[in-house]
Amino acid sequence: MTKIKNSFLQGKDWQLLRKFGRYFVPHKKWFFLSMASIPITTVAGILFLWLVENIIDQYIVPGNVDGLKIQIVFLALVLILNLLFDGVYSYSFSKSGGLAIVDIRKELFAKSLRFPLSYFDKKPIGVTLSRLTSDMESISESFAAGILGLLADSIKTIALVAYLCYLNWSLTLVLLLVVPVIVLVMRFLRQKMRTAYNNSRTSLAKSAAYLQESLNGMKTIQLYAAENEAHQKFDELNKQYCDAQNHSNVYDSALYSTVEGITSVATALVIWYGAIQIWDHAFTLGVLIVFVTTLERLFIPVKQFAQQISTIQRALSALEHVSELYEQPVETGNTGQALTTPQPLALQEIEFNQVSFRYAEDGPDVLKDISFKLNKGDRLALVGTTGSGKSTIIKLLAKTYTGYRGSIKINSTELRDIPLAQLRETVSVMQQDIFMFNNSVEFNIALGRKAVSHDDVVQAASFVYADRFINNLPNKYQFVVQDNGDNLSKGQAQLISFARAIAGNSELIILDEATSAVDSVTEQYIQRAIANIFSLKTVIAVAHRLSTIKNSNLILVLEEGQIIERGNHAQLLEHGGKYAQLLHQFEEENAEQGE
């Protein structure tokens, strides 16, 4: 049996099983209950066969009816005992496996909350979703039916073979002639099945990722009449998954049908050899009937064993994909000690000193020797064309990405040495792409943060003029936002994001201004909100509004990752360089939007 196991499980497989096996430890009482049931059902099965042989040889063949009834009662009791503990075994294993999967899913989701933001920039959400849902479901189904079932079947098979050897060792040897063939078949098909299942899981993840992307962008698809193209793309991905699944089904069928044929040959060999032995009076009819009966009981686990190999390979393939999430580094963001209860920094100054950065090791620098200094209360505007490096500066300061060259210091402390939790308490980022949760307006401002009370939410909304429209909503702060803000205007969503940042009492506000146009009334509220934020906080803004740019006391003009101009609005306008050109473009764009 060890040889058979080694034929389809490799060292990496055992490492995966050990890694995930630890989740059964908290639920070991169910595991041990199922383990305790296995020897009972095994002994009951062998006792059943012994009673069958005894009834045939001692009562039926001689025609002795005395005591036959009591033997049949014993037979029935053993059968009931076997069925009862089989049920206990099955329920206990399923229970322990289900609880372990719940723990794995909970831990992985908790870990995914600490993945670097750069992970979500590079990895489609649908792929991660597939790992946490369909892959986990596959593991859940496969553990009880595959790995745990294999353990019980292995014990029962060994016990049955030992009992057959006790009855007649020569007939048992005839039966075991087929074992090398089964081992060779399993060894041949194991790796092919694993590859096929890996391809199937990967295809499913790609299909799920595209499906989620399409559903999120359904309005855009419909507005641009791109339904046919989207359908064709999904159909192509779905066909790839179907082909991969069919490929794995071929190996499933080949394995099961081969084992089925081998067991039929083994049955024929036993009957042929047993008939000769009975003719020669080597053993009794009861022994032959027990052998034939045991063959069915013996090869049911063998047939299931073939299915379990398929199931286990499917589980191991899913485990490989899920283990990628375990190996994904989480956001620690510092080399210093993390704080148990992080407090925001008392911000005094921020300094970039000859900072360069590239997104890939073999890629070009997207920032080149960036240097500037920002004191508490300053308002910095980053201006430049698309791709000039404005958003990258923000991402580095928020620790969305690390690995910069040069120095970034906050209060004379290197950024990489500041605990991430403390940085997040110090810095609030108002993103251009605002995400709204399907929850109340109050939740979308507070985000469930314990430190943010209802009064804090109301004050923050009032500070950024969001209360003007919130108080007109049904249920006001308990109004439920739907479908990422579909029942709000773009401007209203921006004001909620402003309130979200202010409610956290962060020292530094990073504002990535949205470029989308809003109605004139809401635009006035947004500009007044930004003016309030400028008056109270230290602000770094990727600026698209003239008012934001003009009210900044330092403006950095970027081009191809370099600072080409710096100064305030009047100085740069007098200089008449790139800033003056960009300002002219802003004025034209704002004129078109009705500013």
C-alpha positions in Angstrom: 0.0 0.0 0.0 2.9 2.4 0.7 4.2 1.7 -2.7 0.9 2.5 -4.2 0.7 5.8 -2.3 4.2 6.8 -3.4 3.2 6.1 -7.0 0.8 9.0 -7.0 2.0 11.3 -4.2 5.3 13.1 -4.5 7.4 15.0 -1.9 5.7 18.3 -2.9 2.3 16.7 -2.4 3.2 15.6 1.1 4.4 19.1 1.9 1.0 20.5 0.8 -0.9 18.0 2.9 1.3 18.7 5.9 0.7 22.5 5.5 -3.0 22.1 5.4 -3.2 19.2 7.8 -2.5 21.5 10.7 -6.0 22.9 10.3 -7.5 19.6 11.5 -5.7 19.9 14.9 -8.3 22.2 16.5 -11.0 19.7 15.5 -9.1 16.6 16.5 -11.9 15.1 18.5 -13.9 14.6 15.4 -10.8 13.3 13.6 -10.1 10.8 16.4 -13.7 9.7 16.6 -13.6 8.8 12.9 -10.2 7.1 13.3 -11.7 5.1 16.2 -14.6 4.0 14.0 -12.3 2.5 11.3 -10.9 -0.5 13.3 -14.4 -1.3 14.5 -15.9 -1.3 11.0 -12.9 -3.3 9.8 -13.2 -6.0 12.5 -17.0 -6.1 11.9 -16.4 -6.6 8.2 -14.0 -9.5 8.8 -16.3 -11.0 11.4 -19.2 -10.9 8.9 -17.1 -12.9 6.4 -16.2 -15.4 9.1 -19.8 -15.9 10.0 -20.7 -16.4 6.3 -18.1 -19.1 5.9 -19.1 -20.7 9.2 -22.8 -20.7 8.2 -22.1 -22.3 4.8 -19.6 -25.0 5.9 -21.1 -25.9 9.3 -24.9 -25.5 8.7 -26.0 -25.1 5.0 -23.7 -27.7 3.3 -24.2 -30.4 6.0 -27.9 -29.6 6.2 -27.7 -28.7 9.9 -30.4 -26.3 10.9 -29.8 -26.5 14.7 -28.4 -23.1 15.7 -28.7 -21.6 12.2 -31.2 -19.0 13.4 -28.8 -17.7 16.1 -26.0 -17.5 13.6 -28.2 -15.4 11.3 -29.1 -13.1 14.2 -25.3 -12.7 14.9 -24.8 -12.0 11.2 -27.5 -9.3 11.3 -26.1 -7.7 14.5 -22.6 -7.5 13.0 -24.1 -6.0 9.8 -26.0 -3.3 11.8 -22.8 -2.6 13.9 -20.8 -2.2 10.7 -23.4 0.2 9.1 -23.7 2.2 12.4 -19.9 2.9 12.7 -19.6 3.5 9.0 -22.1 6.3 9.5 -20.1 7.6 12.5 -16.9 7.5 10.5 -18.4 9.3 7.5 -20.0 12.0 9.6 -17.0 12.6 11.8 -14.6 12.9 8.8 -17.0 15.3 7.0 -17.4 17.3 10.2 -13.6 17.7 10.8 -13.0 18.4 7.1 -15.7 21.0 6.9 -14.5 22.8 10.1 -11.0 22.8 8.8 -12.1 24.4 5.5 -13.9 27.1 7.4 -10.7 27.9 9.3 -8.7 27.9 6.1 -11.1 30.2 4.3 -11.3 32.6 7.4 -7.5 32.8 7.6 -7.0 33.3 3.9 -9.5 36.1 3.8 -7.9 37.7 6.8 -4.5 37.5 5.0 -5.9 38.8 1.8 -6.9 42.0 3.7 -3.2 42.5 4.4 -2.0 41.9 0.8 0.0 44.8 -0.6 -2.1 47.2 -2.6 0.3 46.5 -5.5 -0.9 42.9 -5.5 -4.4 44.0 -6.5 -2.9 46.3 -9.1 -1.3 43.3 -10.8 -3.7 40.4 -10.1 -7.3 40.3 -11.4 -9.8 40.2 -8.5 -11.6 37.3 -10.2 -8.5 35.1 -9.9 -8.2 35.7 -6.1 -12.0 35.2 -5.8 -11.7 31.9 -7.6 -9.0 30.8 -5.1 -11.2 31.7 -2.1 -14.4 30.1 -3.5 -14.2 27.4 -6.2 -10.7 26.1 -5.2 -11.8 26.0 -1.5 -15.0 24.2 -2.5 -12.9 21.7 -4.4 -10.7 21.1 -1.4 -13.7 20.7 0.9 -15.3 18.1 -1.3 -12.0 16.3 -2.0 -10.7 15.9 1.5 -13.5 13.8 2.9 -14.1 11.8 -0.3 -10.4 11.5 -1.3 -7.6 11.8 1.3 -9.6 10.8 4.3 -11.5 8.1 2.4 -8.2 6.7 1.1 -7.0 6.2 4.7 -10.0 4.2 5.8 -10.0 2.1 2.6 -6.3 1.4 2.9 -6.8 0.0 6.4 -9.8 -2.1 5.4 -8.0 -3.4 2.3 -4.9 -4.5 4.3 -7.1 -6.2 6.9 -9.1 -8.1 4.2 -5.9 -9.3 2.4 -4.5 -10.5 5.7 -7.8 -12.4 6.4 -7.7 -14.0 2.9 -4.1 -15.1 3.5 -5.3 -16.7 6.7 -8.0 -18.6 4.8 -5.8 -19.6 1.8 -2.5 -18.0 1.0 -2.1 -19.6 -2.5 -5.5 -18.2 -3.6 -4.5 -14.8 -2.2 -1.3 -14.8 -4.2 -3.4 -15.4 -7.4 -5.5 -12.4 -6.4 -2.4 -10.2 -5.8 -1.0 -10.9 -9.3 -3.0 -7.9 -10.5 -1.5 -5.4 -8.0 1.7 -4.5 -10.0 -0.5 -3.7 -13.0 -2.7 -1.3 -10.9 0.5 0.3 -9.5 1.9 0.9 -13.0 -1.4 2.4 -14.3 -1.6 4.7 -11.4 2.0 5.8 -11.7 1.5 6.5 -15.4 -1.7 8.5 -15.0 -0.9 10.4 -11.8 1.2 13.3 -13.3 -1.0 13.6 -16.4 -4.1 14.0 -14.2 -2.3 16.6 -12.0 -1.4 18.6 -15.1 -4.9 18.3 -16.5 -6.4 19.5 -13.2 -4.0 22.4 -12.9 -5.0 23.5 -16.4 -8.6 23.2 -15.5 -8.3 25.3 -12.3 -6.3 27.9 -14.2 -8.9 28.1 -17.0 -11.6 28.4 -14.4 -9.9 31.3 -12.6 -9.4 33.2 -15.9 -13.0 32.7 -16.8 -14.2 33.9 -13.4 -11.9 36.9 -13.6 -13.3 37.9 -17.0 -16.9 37.3 -15.8 -16.4 39.6 -12.8 -14.8 42.2 -14.9 -17.6 42.1 -17.5 -20.3 42.3 -14.8 -18.6 45.3 -13.2 -18.3 47.0 -16.6 -21.7 45.9 -17.9 -22.9 49.5 -18.4 -19.8 50.4 -20.4 -20.2 47.3 -22.5 -23.9 48.0 -23.3 -23.4 51.8 -23.9 -20.7 51.0 -26.5 -22.7 48.0 -28.0 -19.8 45.6 -27.2 -22.1 42.8 -26.1 -21.1 40.5 -29.0 -17.4 41.0 -28.4 -17.7 40.4 -24.7 -19.8 37.3 -25.3 -17.3 35.9 -27.8 -14.4 36.5 -25.4 -16.2 34.8 -22.5 -17.3 32.0 -24.9 -13.6 31.5 -25.8 -12.5 31.4 -22.1 -15.4 29.1 -21.3 -14.5 26.8 -24.1 -10.9 26.7 -22.8 -12.2 25.6 -19.4 -14.5 23.1 -21.0 -11.7 21.6 -23.0 -9.4 21.4 -20.0 -12.1 19.8 -17.9 -12.8 17.3 -20.7 -9.1 16.5 -20.9 -9.1 15.7 -17.2 -12.2 13.6 -17.6 -10.4 11.4 -20.1 -7.8 10.5 -17.5 -10.6 9.9 -14.9 -12.4 7.5 -17.2 -9.2 5.8 -18.3 -8.1 5.1 -14.7 -11.5 3.9 -13.6 -12.2 1.7 -16.6 -8.7 0.1 -16.4 -9.1 -0.7 -12.7 -12.6 -2.1 -13.5 -11.1 -4.4 -16.2 -8.3 -5.5 -13.9 -10.7 -6.4 -11.1 -12.8 -8.4 -13.5 -9.7 -10.4 -14.5 -8.8 -11.0 -10.9 -12.4 -12.3 -10.1 -12.1 -14.7 -13.0 -8.7 -15.9 -11.9 -10.0 -16.5 -8.3 -13.0 -18.5 -9.5 -11.0 -20.6 -11.9 -8.3 -21.4 -9.3 -10.8 -21.9 -6.5 -12.8 -24.3 -8.6 -9.7 -26.4 -9.1 -8.9 -26.3 -5.4 -12.4 -27.5 -4.5 -12.2 -30.3 -7.0 -9.0 -31.4 -5.3 -10.7 -30.9 -1.9 -8.0 -28.4 -0.9 -10.6 -26.2 0.8 -14.4 -25.9 1.3 -17.1 -24.3 -0.6 -17.6 -21.8 2.2 -14.0 -20.6 1.7 -14.5 -20.0 -2.0 -17.8 -18.2 -1.5 -16.1 -16.0 1.1 -13.3 -15.3 -1.4 -15.7 -14.3 -4.1 -17.7 -12.2 -1.6 -14.5 -10.6 -0.4 -13.4 -9.9 -3.9 -16.4 -7.6 -4.3 -15.7 -6.0 -0.9 -12.0 -5.8 -1.6 -12.3 -4.3 -5.1 -14.9 -1.8 -4.1 -12.2 0.1 -2.2 -9.8 -0.5 -5.2 -12.4 1.0 -7.6 -13.0 3.8 -5.1 -9.2 4.1 -4.8 -9.1 4.9 -8.5 -11.7 7.6 -8.0 -9.9 8.8 -4.9 -6.7 9.2 -6.9 -8.6 11.4 -9.3 -10.2 13.3 -6.4 -6.9 13.7 -4.5 -5.2 15.0 -7.6 -8.0 17.5 -8.0 -7.6 18.5 -4.3 -3.8 18.8 -4.6 -4.2 21.0 -7.7 -6.6 23.3 -5.8 -4.2 23.2 -2.8 -1.3 24.3 -5.1 -3.4 27.3 -6.3 -4.6 28.2 -2.8 -1.0 27.9 -1.4 -0.1 30.7 -3.8 -2.1 33.0 -1.5 -0.2 31.6 1.5 3.1 32.4 -0.1 2.0 35.9 -1.1 3.8 38.3 1.2 1.5 40.5 3.3 1.9 44.2 4.0 4.3 44.5 6.9 5.8 47.6 5.3 8.5 48.2 7.9 11.7 46.7 9.2 11.1 48.2 12.7 8.7 47.0 15.3 5.0 47.0 14.6 2.8 48.9 17.1 0.1 47.1 19.0 -2.1 50.3 19.1 -0.7 52.6 16.4 -0.9 56.3 16.9 -0.6 58.7 14.0 2.6 60.6 13.6 2.8 64.2 14.8 3.6 65.3 11.2 6.3 68.0 11.0 7.9 67.4 7.6 8.2 65.1 4.6 11.3 64.9 2.5 12.0 63.2 -0.8 15.8 63.1 -1.5 16.9 61.8 -5.0 14.1 59.2 -5.1 14.0 57.0 -8.2 11.7 54.1 -8.8 10.8 51.4 -11.4 7.8 49.0 -11.2 9.8 46.1 -12.6 13.4 45.2 -12.0 14.1 45.2 -15.7 11.8 48.1 -16.5 12.6 51.8 -17.0 12.7 54.3 -14.2 9.3 56.0 -13.8 10.7 58.4 -11.2 14.2 59.9 -11.6 16.0 61.8 -8.8 12.8 63.3 -7.3 13.6 65.8 -4.4 11.3 68.1 -2.5 10.5 69.0 1.1 7.1 69.6 2.6 6.4 71.1 6.0 3.3 70.7 8.2 0.4 72.8 6.8 1.9 73.0 3.3 -0.2 72.4 0.2 1.7 70.7 -2.6 0.2 70.3 -6.1 1.6 67.7 -8.5 1.0 68.8 -12.1 1.9 67.1 -15.4 0.7 65.1 -18.3 -0.4 61.5 -18.0 2.4 59.2 -17.2 4.7 61.9 -15.8 5.0 60.2 -12.4 2.4 62.1 -10.3 0.5 59.0 -9.1 3.7 57.0 -8.5 4.9 59.6 -5.9 1.6 59.2 -4.1 1.9 55.4 -4.2 5.3 55.4 -2.8 4.3 57.8 0.1 1.3 55.6 0.9 3.5 52.4 0.7 1.4 50.9 -2.1 4.8 50.2 -3.6 8.2 49.8 -2.0 11.7 49.3 -3.3 12.4 52.9 -4.1 16.0 54.1 -4.4 17.1 57.3 -2.5 15.4 58.5 0.7 11.8 59.3 1.7 11.6 60.6 5.3 8.8 61.6 7.5 9.9 63.6 10.6 13.5 62.5 9.8 12.5 58.8 9.9 13.0 56.7 6.8 9.6 55.7 5.3 10.5 52.0 5.2 11.2 52.1 8.9 7.8 53.5 9.8 5.2 50.7 10.7 2.6 50.5 8.1 -0.3 50.6 10.6 1.1 53.9 12.0 1.5 55.3 8.5 -2.1 54.4 7.6 -3.2 56.3 10.7 -1.2 59.3 9.6 -2.1 59.4 5.9 -5.5 59.4 4.2 -5.7 58.9 0.4 -8.6 60.3 -1.5 -8.6 58.1 -4.6 -9.7 59.2 -8.0 -11.5 55.9 -8.5 -13.9 56.0 -5.5 -15.3 52.7 -4.2 -18.6 52.7 -2.5 -19.7 49.7 -0.4 -23.3 48.4 -0.5 -24.0 49.8 2.9 -25.2 52.9 4.6 -23.7 56.4 4.0 -22.5 56.4 7.6 -20.6 53.1 7.0 -19.1 54.4 3.8 -17.6 57.3 5.7 -16.6 55.5 8.9 -15.7 52.1 7.2 -16.4 50.4 10.5 -13.5 52.0 12.2 -14.0 51.8 16.0 -12.4 55.2 16.5 -14.9 57.0 14.3 -18.2 57.6 16.1 -21.5 58.8 14.6 -20.7 62.3 15.8 -17.3 62.1 14.0 -19.1 61.1 10.8 -21.6 64.0 11.0 -18.8 66.5 11.7 -16.7 65.2 8.8 -19.6 65.4 6.4 -20.4 68.9 7.5 -16.8 70.0 7.2 -16.7 68.9 3.5 -20.3 70.1 2.8 -21.5 66.5 2.2 -24.3 67.0 4.8 -26.0 69.3 2.3 -27.2 66.4 0.2 -27.0 63.6 2.9 -29.7 65.4 4.9 -32.0 65.3 1.8 -31.6 61.5 1.3 -34.2 59.1 2.6 -33.0 57.9 6.1 -30.1 60.4 5.8 -26.9 58.8 7.1 -28.6 55.4 7.0 -29.4 55.7 3.3 -28.1 52.5 1.6 -25.6 53.1 -1.2 -26.1 50.5 -4.0 -23.9 49.1 -6.7 -20.7 51.1 -6.0 -22.6 54.4 -5.7 -25.0 54.0 -8.7 -27.8 55.7 -6.7 -25.4 58.7 -6.0 -23.9 61.2 -8.4 -20.2 61.3 -9.1 -19.9 64.6 -7.1 -21.8 63.2 -4.1 -19.5 60.2 -4.1 -16.5 62.5 -4.1 -17.8 64.4 -1.1 -18.4 61.2 0.8 -14.7 60.2 0.0 -13.6 63.6 1.4 -15.6 63.0 4.6 -14.1 59.5 4.8 -10.6 60.9 4.8 -11.4 63.7 7.3 -13.2 61.4 9.7 -10.0 59.5 10.4 -8.2 62.7 11.7 -5.2 61.9 9.5 -2.4 64.5 9.6 -1.7 64.2 5.8 -4.3 64.2 3.1 -3.3 62.8 -0.3 -5.8 64.0 -2.9 -6.0 62.4 -6.3 -8.5 64.6 -7.9 -11.2 63.1 -10.1 -11.2 64.3 -13.7 -14.9 63.7 -14.3 -17.2 66.7 -14.6 -20.0 67.2 -12.0 -22.9 69.6 -11.9 -22.1 73.3 -11.0 -23.7 73.2 -7.5 -21.8 70.1 -6.5 -18.6 71.5 -8.0 -18.9 74.5 -5.8 -19.3 72.3 -2.7 -16.3 70.2 -3.8 -14.1 73.4 -4.2 -15.3 74.7 -0.8 -14.6 71.3 0.7 -11.1 71.2 -0.8 -10.5 74.8 0.5 -11.5 73.6 4.0 -9.2 70.7 3.8 -6.4 72.9 2.6 -6.9 75.2 5.6 -6.7 72.4 8.2 -4.5 69.7 6.8 -1.1 69.1 5.1 -2.1 68.2 1.6 -0.5 66.6 -1.5 -2.7 66.8 -4.5 -2.6 65.4 -8.0 -4.4 68.5 -9.2 -6.8 68.9 -12.0 -8.8 71.9 -10.8 -7.5 75.4 -11.3 -8.6 76.4 -7.8 -6.6 73.5 -6.3 -3.5 74.4 -8.2 -3.7 78.2 -7.4 -4.2 77.6 -3.7 -1.1 75.4 -3.4 2.0 77.1 -1.9 4.3 74.6 -3.8 3.7 73.3 -7.3 5.9 70.6 -8.8 5.7 70.2 -12.6 6.7 66.7 -13.7 7.6 65.3 -17.1 8.8 61.7 -17.8 9.4 61.1 -14.1 11.4 64.2 -13.5 10.7 67.5 -11.8 11.2 70.1 -14.5 9.7 73.2 -12.7 8.9 74.1 -9.1 7.4 77.1 -7.4 4.1 78.7 -6.6 1.4 79.7 -9.1 2.6 83.3 -9.7 6.3 82.3 -10.0 5.7 79.5 -12.5 3.2 81.6 -14.5 5.8 84.4 -14.7 8.4 81.8 -15.8 6.3 81.0 -18.8 7.5 77.4 -19.2 5.7 74.0 -19.2 3.4 75.1 -16.3 2.1 78.0 -18.3 1.3 75.6 -21.2 -0.5 73.1 -18.8 -2.4 76.0 -17.2 -3.7 77.1 -20.6 -4.9 73.5 -21.2 -6.6 73.4 -17.8 -8.4 76.7 -18.5 -9.7 75.4 -21.9 -10.9 72.1 -20.3 -12.5 73.9 -17.4 -14.2 76.4 -19.8 -15.6 73.4 -21.7 -17.0 72.0 -18.4 -18.6 75.3 -17.6 -16.3 76.6 -14.9 
